[in-house]
């Protein structure tokens, strides 16, 4: 297999398009509002409850910056929100490289945009399994699929994309953007990537350890 190797990148990447899907909505209002102050032209792509939350605090002018992922991709969400962001246009926008002519052609062909930042945190699996009376179906329902995929894709492409998995980093990211005319440096993108891969690794580890001892006894009615 021929690996896609890169030898040219931009140190600073201006954040123009962001993808937001968060289970923990702590401080998301102030973060989005500050992003809009820094770049009033920023495009915000979002899904489900996150879209509803963001739409609730934007004024009429700001609402023009907010777009449903389903409208962008042309694919409605799967019932129960099981599939929302797992779409070629999304991952093309996350994984495309700035100086790759083939990627540019793919973006043009599909009318896709480069996504410069992913803001995502995951379904609360560990918090769920700590509760009393939880069974394997409760746990299964809180296994996030789209979130880890988005985070891993954005973290892999730290060459261009900022991967944000922790609400505690919002203020630091805003300062980074304010200090660099709305852009994020390579060093900071790499730092965020390290944190993201550690986060998703711990998430998968928690699921794996739970399933080692969990049983389905009394939960499902097999036909």
C-alpha positions as CSV (number, residue, x, y, z in Angstrom):
1,X,0.0,0.0,0.0
2,X,1.3,3.4,-0.9
3,X,1.1,5.7,2.1
4,X,0.0,9.3,1.6
5,X,3.0,11.2,2.8
6,X,3.1,15.0,3.3
7,X,6.1,17.3,3.2
8,X,4.5,20.7,3.1
9,X,2.1,22.2,5.7
10,X,1.0,25.6,7.1
11,X,2.2,26.5,10.5
12,X,-0.9,28.6,11.2
13,X,-4.4,27.5,9.9
14,X,-7.3,29.9,10.1
15,X,-10.4,28.4,11.5
16,X,-13.2,28.9,9.0
17,X,-15.3,25.7,9.3
18,X,-16.0,23.8,12.5
19,X,-17.9,20.6,13.3
20,X,-19.6,20.5,16.7
21,X,-21.2,17.5,18.3
22,X,-21.0,17.3,22.1
23,X,-22.6,15.2,24.8
24,X,-21.3,17.5,27.5
25,X,-22.5,20.9,26.6
26,X,-20.6,22.7,29.4
27,X,-19.5,26.2,28.3
28,X,-20.5,25.5,24.7
29,X,-22.4,28.8,24.5
30,X,-19.5,31.0,25.5
31,X,-17.2,29.1,23.3
32,X,-19.3,29.4,20.2
33,X,-20.1,33.1,20.9
34,X,-16.4,33.8,21.2
35,X,-15.6,32.0,18.0
36,X,-18.1,34.1,16.2
37,X,-16.5,37.3,17.7
38,X,-13.2,36.2,16.4
39,X,-14.5,35.3,12.9
40,X,-18.1,36.4,12.2
41,X,-17.9,34.4,8.9
42,X,-17.2,31.1,10.5
43,X,-19.4,28.1,9.5
44,X,-20.7,25.9,12.2
45,X,-21.8,22.4,11.2
46,X,-23.7,20.5,13.9
47,X,-26.1,17.6,14.7
48,X,-29.1,16.6,16.8
49,X,-29.2,18.0,20.3
50,X,-26.0,20.0,19.8
51,X,-27.6,21.8,16.9
52,X,-30.7,22.5,18.9
53,X,-28.6,23.9,21.8
54,X,-26.5,26.2,19.6
55,X,-29.5,27.4,17.7
56,X,-31.2,28.3,21.0
57,X,-28.6,30.9,22.0
58,X,-27.6,32.4,18.6
59,X,-29.3,35.7,17.5
60,X,-31.0,35.9,14.2
61,X,-27.9,37.1,12.4
62,X,-25.7,34.5,13.9
63,X,-28.1,31.7,13.0
64,X,-26.9,32.1,9.4
65,X,-23.6,30.7,10.5
66,X,-25.2,27.5,11.8
67,X,-25.8,24.5,9.4
68,X,-27.3,21.1,10.0
69,X,-24.9,18.3,9.0
70,X,-27.8,16.5,7.4
71,X,-28.4,19.4,5.1
72,X,-24.7,19.7,4.2
73,X,-24.4,16.0,3.5
74,X,-27.8,15.5,2.0
75,X,-28.3,12.5,4.3
76,X,-30.9,12.5,7.1
77,X,-29.9,11.2,10.5
78,X,-30.6,7.5,11.2
79,X,-33.5,6.9,13.7
80,X,-32.2,7.3,17.2
81,X,-29.3,9.4,16.0
82,X,-27.2,6.3,15.4
83,X,-25.7,7.7,12.2
84,X,-25.3,11.5,11.9
85,X,-21.7,12.3,10.8
86,X,-20.4,9.1,9.2
87,X,-20.5,10.5,5.7
88,X,-17.9,10.9,2.9
89,X,-18.2,14.6,2.7
90,X,-17.5,15.0,6.4
91,X,-14.4,12.8,6.4
92,X,-13.2,14.3,3.2
93,X,-13.3,17.7,4.9
94,X,-11.5,16.3,8.0
95,X,-8.8,14.3,6.2
96,X,-8.0,16.3,3.2
97,X,-4.5,17.9,3.0
98,X,-3.9,21.5,2.0
99,X,-1.4,20.9,-0.7
100,X,-2.8,17.7,-2.2
101,X,-4.2,18.4,-5.7
102,X,-6.2,15.2,-5.7
103,X,-7.9,16.2,-2.4
104,X,-8.7,19.6,-3.8
105,X,-10.4,17.9,-6.8
106,X,-12.4,15.7,-4.4
107,X,-13.5,18.7,-2.4
108,X,-14.6,20.5,-5.6
109,X,-16.3,17.4,-7.1
110,X,-18.4,16.8,-4.0
111,X,-19.0,20.5,-3.1
112,X,-17.3,19.8,0.3
113,X,-15.4,22.2,2.5
114,X,-12.2,21.7,4.6
115,X,-13.2,21.4,8.2
116,X,-10.6,23.2,10.4
117,X,-11.8,22.2,13.8
118,X,-13.8,19.4,15.5
119,X,-15.4,20.1,18.8
120,X,-16.6,16.8,20.2
121,X,-17.0,14.9,23.4
122,X,-18.4,11.4,23.8
123,X,-21.5,9.7,25.2
124,X,-21.0,9.2,28.9
125,X,-20.1,5.5,28.9
126,X,-18.0,5.4,32.1
127,X,-20.5,7.6,34.0
128,X,-23.3,5.3,32.9
129,X,-21.8,2.0,34.0
130,X,-21.1,3.4,37.5
131,X,-24.8,3.9,38.2
132,X,-26.8,1.4,40.2
133,X,-29.0,-1.1,38.3
134,X,-27.3,-0.6,34.9
135,X,-27.4,-3.5,32.5
136,X,-25.6,-4.3,29.3
137,X,-28.2,-2.6,27.1
138,X,-27.8,0.6,29.1
139,X,-24.1,0.4,28.5
140,X,-24.4,-0.5,24.8
141,X,-26.6,2.5,24.2
142,X,-23.9,4.7,25.5
143,X,-21.1,3.5,23.3
144,X,-20.3,6.4,21.0
145,X,-19.3,5.5,17.4
146,X,-19.4,8.8,15.4
147,X,-17.7,10.8,18.1
148,X,-14.5,8.7,18.3
149,X,-14.4,8.5,14.5
150,X,-14.5,12.3,14.1
151,X,-12.0,12.9,16.9
152,X,-9.6,10.3,15.5
153,X,-9.8,11.7,12.0
154,X,-9.3,15.3,13.1
155,X,-6.4,14.2,15.4
156,X,-4.7,12.3,12.6
157,X,-4.9,15.3,10.4
158,X,-3.2,17.6,12.9
159,X,-1.4,19.0,9.9
160,X,-4.4,21.2,9.3
161,X,-7.2,20.4,11.8
162,X,-7.7,21.2,15.5
163,X,-9.2,18.3,17.5
164,X,-11.0,19.6,20.6
165,X,-12.3,16.9,23.0
166,X,-12.3,18.7,26.4
167,X,-14.5,21.7,27.4
168,X,-11.7,22.7,29.8
169,X,-9.6,23.7,26.8
170,X,-12.2,26.1,25.3
171,X,-10.7,29.2,27.0
172,X,-7.2,28.3,26.0
173,X,-8.2,27.8,22.4
174,X,-10.0,31.2,22.3
175,X,-6.8,32.8,23.5
176,X,-4.8,31.0,20.9
177,X,-7.2,32.2,18.2
178,X,-7.2,35.8,19.5
179,X,-3.4,35.9,19.6
180,X,-3.1,34.6,16.0
181,X,-5.7,36.4,14.0
182,X,-8.2,33.5,14.2
183,X,-5.6,30.8,13.4
184,X,-4.2,27.8,15.3
185,X,-0.5,26.9,15.2
186,X,1.0,23.6,14.3
187,X,2.3,23.1,17.8
188,X,-1.1,23.7,19.4
189,X,-2.8,21.4,16.9
190,X,-0.3,18.6,17.7
191,X,-0.9,19.2,21.4
192,X,-4.6,18.8,20.9
193,X,-4.0,15.6,18.8
194,X,-2.1,14.0,21.6
195,X,-4.8,14.7,24.1
196,X,-7.5,13.4,21.7
197,X,-5.8,10.0,21.1
198,X,-5.3,9.5,24.8
199,X,-8.9,10.3,25.4
200,X,-10.3,7.9,22.7
201,X,-7.9,5.2,23.9
202,X,-9.2,5.5,27.5
203,X,-12.7,5.4,26.2
204,X,-12.2,2.2,24.2
205,X,-10.4,0.7,27.2
206,X,-13.3,1.4,29.5
207,X,-15.7,-0.3,27.0
208,X,-13.5,-3.3,26.5
209,X,-13.0,-3.8,30.3
210,X,-16.8,-3.6,30.9
211,X,-17.6,-6.1,28.2
212,X,-15.1,-8.6,29.6
213,X,-17.4,-9.2,32.6
214,X,-20.9,-8.0,31.4
215,X,-23.6,-10.5,30.7
216,X,-26.9,-10.3,28.8
217,X,-28.8,-12.5,31.1
218,X,-32.4,-11.3,31.5
219,X,-32.0,-8.3,29.2
220,X,-33.0,-9.5,25.8
221,X,-35.8,-11.7,24.5
222,X,-34.3,-13.8,21.8
223,X,-36.6,-15.0,19.0
